[in-house]
Amino acid sequence: MENTKAKSILEEEIKQAIEQVSVEETRVAYVLSQLHLEPIEKKLFNRYKTWVGDGRLRFHPMAVIKAMLMKDLKSISSFQLLISYLCSNPEEGKLLGFDMFLPSNQTLSIIKNERVDDEIQQLMDFVVEKVRQYAKENGRHMDIDFLPVSKQEREIAAYNSTSC
């Protein structure tokens, strides 16, 4: 029942965000920046409580979640390629909520495996599905096609993992 309520809240938020963006603003990062995703945030912060107190929380949890959503929406195959993409497009990292630094692909993988439980993952999958659905229904052609970055950009991102 709780997941049904959460999905209802997320769906309404996504619907409003997609309807309000203009054709020029249909970049995935921009749409994600307009979403608060409160049901996911509440569940995630409950999972992060132990990290907040010990200083290990280096990136805002919702920036990490939005990066993971971007990876899925753009069908990016790995966290390493996602970080390479964000290094090549720093304005998109800022829209997701990252400041000067990006997490490494290892950090994203650890957070995904240790902090994103099945319930959060189901909600994230729901968000991806609904963003695609409402974008299509509203004639918004989002930049969901991922263009692979060069081998050199991947190597640079792997070497610099947290800063571009």
Buried (B, 14 or more C-beta within 10 A) or exposed (E): EEEEEBBEBBBEBBBEBBEEBEEEEBBBBBBBBBBEBEBBBEBBEEBBEEBEEEEEEEBBBBBBBBBBBBBBBBEBEEBBBBBBBBBBBEEBBBBBBBEEBBBBBBBBBEBBEEBBEEBBEEBBEBBBBBBBBBBEEBEBEBBBEBEEBEEEBBEBBBEBBBEB
